[in-house]
Amino acid sequence: MKSCRKRCGWWFGFGLGCGLIGCTASQEQLAWQVARDSNAPSDYANYMRQYPSGAHAEEARWEAVRRTDTVSAYLDFLRANPSSSRKSEVEERISAATAKPLSVSDSTAYLAYVRTQVKNPSKKTLERAGQVRAKLEPLEWDAARSSGDLLQLVFFLRKYPASSHAADAQALVMEKRFEAVSKMSHPLAYQAFLQFYPKGSRSDEARVLLEKSQEPSGTEDPGAFDPKAALKDAAAKDPALERQGCSVILASRIRKGGADFEIDAWREHMNGLRNNDSPMPPECAGLPGLTLDAENKAAAARAARLLLHGREDLEAFAGRVKTMQDRADLVKRSSKAADQLAQQLESDELSEGVLGGGALGGVDLGLAEKGSATAMRAKERLEVLAAAAASHADTSAKLLRTQAGQADAVRFYLMSLLKVES
């Protein structure tokens, strides 16, 4: 309330003064004065939103950032104001902010900042980066475990193969993968699970499911099968498989070791791959050294062909299903419109019969029956058509989900064969 009186009082006084003596202050200056008087981040943000290139834009951004006081906020400020006179102060505040508990995003942002922006980092900066790096692994483990997301757990293991949490992560991944293959209910999914865990605690169950599926694949002649070429062709058609292949390449580099900041970069690339929000890193151009570990060449060849051609068929079928659903919706809306028309005609005909008026105005429609009866018959026919169209669209959608499940199983199987040549 006090803040409101302060702001409102200022505006009232300013307005009164302008009314009595005239005023040349701009609307931008008024917005800035409000922000300065309130000193509230929301008012600074309001000023920046209205005047992103205003005379006080950098100062407003700085005041908002200073109150946020996070590594990411300071880095955003530097990116937006690369020539700011406050650069030295910002860098000092970034260093001070790293002494506080950091989030995963702040930790990753700080390591990237030191790696890419700080030339000839001091010993103190390198020590601080090491401290942030050491705290990042348990933070990422907590995030992966809490999420229960299979991909996040898999990527954690690939980023931190020597983690003290590796055993727990591997156990969770195995359970999540078994849940996934159980839902896929496809022979290739069971084969993929056994490829990952030939002697795991769930392997016997997977073998039973595989035997029940009576999969005939793997018996045909694979012909001149080139695992590396087949993988590249499949990955070119399937972005998810390409991202998985890239993560395997980066994981191989991490296991072999490298400079601390190199490993930081590879882990950051994995974050982008997992979130699907960044381009393929240069280390993965052409998927160097990546191939399929295919002891059963016939099965691998068949899976590669299924993914390569099945994806195109799936996209085409998805388009047809969308058309069916649109038609079903159109007939349903037509049925509803016919129902509304029948009700309106019935009301008008009743009005005409009782009051001698109404919308029909005594016009002879030339029909043997009332218009409402004709509209009702049309509505009933449309309802039958709508039900049939909806049923057809629903059946097609279920078939599409089945085909999509097969595509997931094929991709999962190929993922289980990914390896980097030694």
C-alpha positions as CSV (number, residue, x, y, z in Angstrom):
1,M,0.0,0.0,0.0
2,K,2.8,2.4,0.9
3,S,4.5,1.6,-2.4
4,C,1.3,2.3,-4.2
5,R,0.8,5.7,-2.4
6,K,4.4,6.6,-3.2
7,R,4.0,5.8,-6.9
8,C,0.5,7.2,-7.3
9,G,1.5,10.3,-5.3
10,W,4.3,10.9,-7.6
11,W,2.1,10.5,-10.7
12,F,-0.6,12.7,-9.1
13,G,1.9,15.4,-8.3
14,F,3.6,15.2,-11.7
15,G,0.2,15.4,-13.4
16,L,-0.9,18.3,-11.4
17,G,2.4,20.2,-12.0
18,C,2.1,19.5,-15.8
19,G,-1.5,20.7,-15.7
20,L,-0.6,24.0,-14.1
21,I,2.7,24.9,-15.7
22,G,3.2,22.6,-18.7
23,C,5.6,19.7,-19.0
24,T,8.1,18.5,-21.7
25,A,9.1,15.2,-20.0
26,S,8.7,12.3,-22.4
27,Q,6.7,9.2,-21.7
28,E,10.0,7.3,-21.6
29,Q,11.3,9.5,-18.9
30,L,8.1,9.1,-16.9
31,A,8.4,5.3,-17.1
32,W,12.1,5.5,-16.0
33,Q,11.1,7.8,-13.1
34,V,8.5,5.3,-11.9
35,A,11.1,2.5,-12.1
36,R,13.6,4.5,-10.1
37,D,11.1,5.5,-7.5
38,S,9.7,2.0,-6.9
39,N,13.1,0.3,-7.4
40,A,11.1,-2.8,-8.3
41,P,12.4,-5.4,-10.8
42,S,9.0,-5.5,-12.4
43,D,9.0,-1.7,-13.2
44,Y,12.6,-2.0,-14.6
45,A,11.3,-4.8,-16.7
46,N,8.3,-2.8,-17.8
47,Y,10.7,0.1,-18.9
48,M,12.9,-2.3,-20.9
49,R,9.8,-3.9,-22.5
50,Q,8.5,-0.5,-23.7
51,Y,11.9,1.1,-24.5
52,P,14.4,-1.7,-25.3
53,S,16.8,0.9,-26.9
54,G,15.9,3.7,-24.6
55,A,18.4,6.1,-23.0
56,H,18.2,4.1,-19.7
57,A,17.9,0.6,-21.2
58,E,21.3,-0.6,-20.0
59,E,20.9,0.8,-16.6
60,A,17.4,-0.7,-16.2
61,R,18.7,-4.1,-17.4
62,W,21.6,-3.8,-14.9
63,E,19.3,-2.9,-12.0
64,A,17.0,-5.9,-12.7
65,V,20.0,-8.2,-13.1
66,R,21.7,-7.0,-9.9
67,R,18.6,-7.9,-7.9
68,T,18.3,-11.3,-9.6
69,D,22.0,-12.0,-8.7
70,T,22.5,-15.2,-10.6
71,V,25.3,-16.3,-12.9
72,S,22.9,-16.7,-15.8
73,A,21.4,-13.3,-15.4
74,Y,24.9,-11.6,-15.3
75,L,25.9,-13.6,-18.4
76,D,22.8,-12.5,-20.2
77,F,23.6,-8.9,-19.3
78,L,27.1,-9.3,-20.8
79,R,25.7,-10.8,-24.0
80,A,23.2,-8.0,-24.4
81,N,25.8,-5.3,-23.5
82,P,29.2,-6.5,-24.7
83,S,30.8,-3.0,-24.4
84,S,29.3,-2.1,-21.1
85,S,31.4,0.0,-18.8
86,R,30.3,-2.4,-16.0
87,K,32.0,-5.4,-17.5
88,S,34.6,-5.6,-14.7
89,E,32.0,-5.3,-12.0
90,V,29.8,-7.9,-13.7
91,E,32.8,-10.3,-13.9
92,E,33.4,-9.8,-10.2
93,R,29.8,-10.4,-9.4
94,I,29.8,-13.6,-11.5
95,S,32.8,-14.9,-9.5
96,A,31.0,-14.1,-6.2
97,A,27.8,-15.7,-7.4
98,T,29.6,-19.0,-8.0
99,A,30.3,-19.3,-4.3
100,K,26.6,-19.7,-3.6
101,P,24.6,-22.9,-4.4
102,L,24.2,-23.1,-8.1
103,S,21.6,-24.7,-10.4
104,V,22.6,-27.1,-13.2
105,S,21.9,-24.3,-15.8
106,D,24.0,-21.7,-13.9
107,S,26.8,-24.2,-13.4
108,T,26.9,-25.1,-17.1
109,A,26.6,-21.5,-18.1
110,Y,29.6,-20.5,-15.9
111,L,31.8,-23.3,-17.2
112,A,30.9,-22.3,-20.8
113,Y,31.6,-18.7,-20.0
114,V,35.1,-19.4,-18.6
115,R,35.8,-21.8,-21.5
116,T,34.7,-19.5,-24.3
117,Q,35.0,-15.9,-23.0
118,V,37.8,-15.7,-20.5
119,K,41.2,-15.4,-22.2
120,N,44.1,-16.7,-20.1
121,P,42.0,-17.5,-17.0
122,S,43.8,-16.9,-13.7
123,K,44.6,-19.7,-11.2
124,K,41.8,-18.5,-9.0
125,T,39.3,-18.7,-12.0
126,L,40.5,-22.2,-12.8
127,E,40.1,-23.3,-9.2
128,R,36.6,-21.8,-9.1
129,A,35.7,-23.6,-12.4
130,G,37.0,-26.8,-10.8
131,Q,34.8,-26.3,-7.8
132,V,31.7,-25.7,-10.0
133,R,32.5,-28.7,-12.1
134,A,32.8,-31.0,-9.0
135,K,29.4,-29.8,-7.8
136,L,27.7,-30.2,-11.1
137,E,27.8,-34.0,-11.3
138,P,25.7,-34.5,-8.1
139,L,23.3,-31.8,-9.2
140,E,22.8,-33.6,-12.6
141,W,22.3,-36.9,-10.8
142,D,19.6,-35.4,-8.5
143,A,17.9,-33.9,-11.6
144,A,18.1,-37.2,-13.6
145,R,16.9,-39.3,-10.7
146,S,14.1,-37.0,-9.8
147,S,12.8,-36.7,-13.4
148,G,12.7,-40.5,-13.9
149,D,13.2,-39.7,-17.6
150,L,15.0,-42.6,-19.4
151,L,16.8,-40.3,-21.8
152,Q,18.1,-38.0,-19.1
153,L,19.4,-41.0,-17.1
154,V,21.1,-42.5,-20.1
155,F,22.8,-39.2,-20.9
156,F,23.9,-38.8,-17.3
157,L,25.7,-42.1,-17.6
158,R,27.3,-41.1,-20.9
159,K,28.4,-37.8,-19.4
160,Y,29.7,-39.2,-16.2
161,P,30.7,-42.9,-16.8
162,A,32.9,-43.0,-13.7
163,S,30.3,-41.4,-11.4
164,S,29.9,-42.7,-7.9
165,H,26.2,-42.8,-8.8
166,A,26.8,-44.9,-11.9
167,A,25.6,-48.2,-10.4
168,D,22.3,-46.7,-9.2
169,A,21.8,-44.9,-12.6
170,Q,22.5,-48.2,-14.5
171,A,19.9,-50.0,-12.4
172,L,17.3,-47.3,-13.0
173,V,18.1,-47.3,-16.7
174,M,17.6,-51.0,-17.0
175,E,14.2,-50.9,-15.3
176,K,13.1,-47.9,-17.5
177,R,14.2,-49.8,-20.6
178,F,12.4,-52.9,-19.6
179,E,9.2,-50.8,-19.0
180,A,9.7,-49.3,-22.5
181,V,10.2,-52.6,-24.3
182,S,7.2,-54.1,-22.5
183,K,5.0,-51.3,-23.8
184,M,6.5,-51.6,-27.3
185,S,5.7,-55.3,-27.3
186,H,7.8,-55.9,-30.3
187,P,10.4,-58.6,-31.0
188,L,13.0,-56.1,-32.0
189,A,12.5,-54.2,-28.7
190,Y,13.1,-57.4,-26.8
191,Q,16.2,-58.1,-28.9
192,A,17.5,-54.6,-28.2
193,F,17.0,-55.1,-24.4
194,L,19.0,-58.4,-24.5
195,Q,21.7,-56.6,-26.6
196,F,22.0,-54.0,-23.8
197,Y,21.7,-56.6,-20.9
198,P,22.6,-60.1,-22.0
199,K,22.9,-61.2,-18.3
200,G,20.7,-58.6,-16.5
201,S,18.2,-59.3,-13.8
202,R,15.4,-58.8,-16.4
203,S,17.0,-60.7,-19.2
204,D,15.2,-64.0,-18.6
205,E,11.8,-62.2,-18.8
206,A,12.9,-60.5,-22.0
207,R,13.9,-63.9,-23.5
208,V,10.5,-65.4,-22.6
209,L,8.7,-62.4,-24.3
210,L,10.9,-62.8,-27.3
211,E,10.2,-66.5,-27.7
212,K,6.4,-65.8,-27.4
213,S,6.7,-63.2,-30.1
214,Q,7.9,-65.8,-32.6
215,E,9.9,-63.3,-34.6
216,P,11.0,-64.7,-38.0
217,S,13.4,-61.9,-38.8
218,G,17.1,-62.5,-39.1
219,T,16.8,-65.5,-41.3
220,E,16.9,-63.7,-44.7
221,D,20.1,-63.1,-46.6
222,P,21.4,-59.6,-45.6
223,G,23.2,-59.3,-49.0
224,A,26.1,-56.9,-49.1
225,F,25.4,-55.3,-45.8
226,D,27.7,-52.4,-44.7
227,P,26.9,-51.5,-41.1
228,K,28.5,-48.1,-41.2
229,A,26.7,-47.1,-44.4
230,A,23.4,-48.5,-43.3
231,L,23.6,-46.5,-40.0
232,K,24.4,-43.2,-41.8
233,D,21.5,-43.8,-44.2
234,A,19.1,-44.5,-41.3
235,A,20.4,-41.6,-39.2
236,A,19.9,-39.2,-42.1
237,K,16.2,-40.2,-42.1
238,D,15.7,-40.3,-38.4
239,P,17.0,-37.3,-36.3
240,A,16.4,-39.2,-33.0
241,L,18.8,-41.9,-34.1
242,E,21.3,-39.4,-35.3
243,R,21.3,-37.6,-31.9
244,Q,21.7,-40.9,-30.1
245,G,24.6,-41.7,-32.4
246,C,26.2,-38.4,-31.7
247,S,25.9,-38.9,-27.9
248,V,27.7,-42.2,-28.2
249,I,30.5,-40.5,-30.1
250,L,30.8,-37.8,-27.4
251,A,30.6,-40.5,-24.6
252,S,33.5,-42.3,-26.2
253,R,35.5,-39.1,-26.1
254,I,34.7,-38.5,-22.5
255,R,35.7,-42.1,-21.6
256,K,39.1,-41.6,-23.3
257,G,39.6,-38.4,-21.5
258,G,40.7,-34.9,-22.4
259,A,41.2,-31.4,-21.0
260,D,38.7,-30.4,-18.4
261,F,37.1,-27.7,-20.6
262,E,37.0,-30.1,-23.6
263,I,35.0,-32.5,-21.5
264,D,32.7,-29.7,-20.3
265,A,32.0,-28.8,-23.9
266,W,31.2,-32.4,-24.8
267,R,28.8,-32.6,-21.9
268,E,27.2,-29.4,-22.9
269,H,26.7,-30.7,-26.4
270,M,25.0,-33.7,-24.9
271,N,22.6,-31.4,-23.1
272,G,21.7,-29.8,-26.4
273,L,21.2,-33.2,-28.0
274,R,18.9,-34.4,-25.2
275,N,16.8,-31.3,-25.2
276,N,16.8,-31.2,-29.0
277,D,17.5,-27.4,-28.9
278,S,20.9,-27.1,-30.6
279,P,22.5,-28.1,-33.9
280,M,24.7,-31.2,-34.2
281,P,28.1,-30.4,-32.8
282,P,31.1,-30.4,-35.2
283,E,32.5,-33.6,-33.4
284,C,29.5,-35.5,-34.9
285,A,29.7,-34.3,-38.5
286,G,29.3,-37.4,-40.6
287,L,29.1,-39.6,-37.4
288,P,32.9,-40.3,-37.5
289,G,33.9,-43.9,-36.5
290,L,30.3,-44.8,-35.6
291,T,28.9,-48.1,-36.8
292,L,26.5,-51.0,-35.9
293,D,27.9,-53.8,-33.8
294,A,26.0,-56.4,-35.8
295,E,26.8,-60.0,-35.1
296,N,23.4,-60.8,-36.6
297,K,23.8,-59.0,-39.9
298,A,20.5,-60.2,-41.2
299,A,18.6,-58.7,-38.3
300,A,20.6,-55.5,-38.4
301,A,20.0,-55.1,-42.2
302,R,16.3,-55.7,-41.8
303,A,16.1,-53.1,-39.0
304,A,18.0,-50.5,-41.0
305,R,15.7,-51.1,-44.0
306,L,12.6,-50.9,-41.8
307,L,13.6,-47.6,-40.3
308,L,14.7,-46.2,-43.6
309,H,11.5,-47.0,-45.5
310,G,9.1,-47.3,-42.7
311,R,9.5,-43.7,-41.6
312,E,8.4,-42.5,-45.0
313,D,5.4,-44.8,-45.0
314,L,4.6,-43.7,-41.5
315,E,4.6,-40.0,-42.4
316,A,2.4,-40.7,-45.4
317,F,0.0,-42.7,-43.4
318,A,-0.1,-40.0,-40.6
319,G,-1.2,-37.5,-43.3
320,R,-4.0,-39.8,-44.4
321,V,-5.2,-40.2,-40.8
322,K,-5.2,-36.5,-40.3
323,T,-7.4,-36.1,-43.3
324,M,-9.8,-38.8,-42.0
325,Q,-10.0,-37.0,-38.6
326,D,-10.7,-33.7,-40.3
327,R,-13.5,-35.2,-42.3
328,A,-15.0,-36.8,-39.3
329,D,-14.9,-33.5,-37.5
330,L,-16.6,-31.8,-40.5
331,V,-19.4,-34.3,-40.6
332,K,-19.9,-34.0,-36.8
333,R,-20.2,-30.2,-37.1
334,S,-22.6,-30.6,-40.0
335,S,-24.7,-32.9,-37.9
336,K,-24.8,-30.4,-35.1
337,A,-25.8,-27.6,-37.5
338,A,-28.6,-29.8,-38.9
339,D,-29.9,-30.4,-35.4
340,Q,-29.9,-26.6,-34.7
341,L,-31.7,-26.0,-38.0
342,A,-34.3,-28.6,-37.2
343,Q,-35.0,-27.1,-33.8
344,Q,-35.2,-23.6,-35.3
345,L,-37.6,-24.7,-38.0
346,E,-39.8,-26.5,-35.5
347,S,-39.9,-23.4,-33.4
348,D,-40.8,-21.2,-36.4
349,E,-43.4,-23.6,-37.7
350,L,-45.0,-23.7,-34.2
351,S,-45.0,-20.0,-34.2
352,E,-46.6,-19.8,-37.6
353,G,-49.2,-22.4,-36.7
354,V,-50.2,-20.7,-33.5
355,L,-49.7,-17.1,-34.1
356,G,-49.9,-17.0,-37.9
357,G,-46.4,-15.5,-38.3
358,G,-42.8,-16.5,-37.7
359,A,-39.7,-16.6,-39.8
360,L,-41.4,-18.6,-42.6
361,G,-44.0,-15.9,-43.0
362,G,-46.5,-18.3,-44.5
363,V,-44.2,-19.1,-47.4
364,D,-45.1,-22.4,-49.1
365,L,-42.0,-24.5,-49.1
366,G,-43.4,-27.0,-51.6
367,L,-42.7,-29.9,-49.3
368,A,-45.1,-32.8,-48.4
369,E,-43.8,-32.5,-44.8
370,K,-42.8,-29.7,-42.5
371,G,-39.2,-28.3,-43.0
372,S,-38.3,-29.4,-39.4
373,A,-39.0,-33.0,-40.3
374,T,-36.8,-32.8,-43.4
375,A,-34.0,-31.2,-41.4
376,M,-34.4,-33.9,-38.7
377,R,-34.1,-36.7,-41.2
378,A,-30.9,-35.0,-42.6
379,K,-29.6,-34.7,-39.0
380,E,-30.2,-38.4,-38.4
381,R,-28.4,-39.4,-41.6
382,L,-25.5,-37.1,-40.7
383,E,-25.3,-38.6,-37.2
384,V,-24.9,-42.1,-38.8
385,L,-22.2,-40.7,-41.2
386,A,-20.5,-39.0,-38.3
387,A,-20.4,-42.1,-36.2
388,A,-19.0,-44.1,-39.1
389,A,-16.4,-41.5,-40.0
390,A,-15.3,-41.2,-36.3
391,S,-15.0,-45.0,-36.0
392,H,-13.0,-45.1,-39.2
393,A,-10.7,-42.3,-38.0
394,D,-10.3,-43.9,-34.6
395,T,-9.4,-47.3,-36.1
396,S,-6.8,-45.6,-38.4
397,A,-5.4,-43.7,-35.5
398,K,-4.9,-46.9,-33.5
399,L,-3.2,-48.5,-36.5
400,L,-1.0,-45.4,-36.7
401,R,0.0,-45.8,-33.1
402,T,0.8,-49.4,-33.7
403,Q,3.0,-48.5,-36.7
404,A,4.7,-45.7,-34.6
405,G,5.4,-48.3,-31.9
406,Q,7.1,-50.5,-34.4
407,A,9.2,-47.6,-35.5
408,D,10.2,-46.9,-31.9
409,A,11.2,-50.6,-31.5
410,V,13.3,-50.6,-34.7
411,R,15.0,-47.4,-33.6
412,F,15.6,-48.8,-30.1
413,Y,17.1,-52.0,-31.7
414,L,19.5,-49.9,-33.8
415,M,20.4,-47.8,-30.8
416,S,21.4,-51.0,-29.0
417,L,23.9,-51.8,-31.8
418,L,25.6,-48.4,-31.8
419,K,29.4,-48.4,-31.2
420,V,32.5,-46.4,-32.0
421,E,35.2,-48.3,-33.8
422,S,38.3,-48.6,-31.8
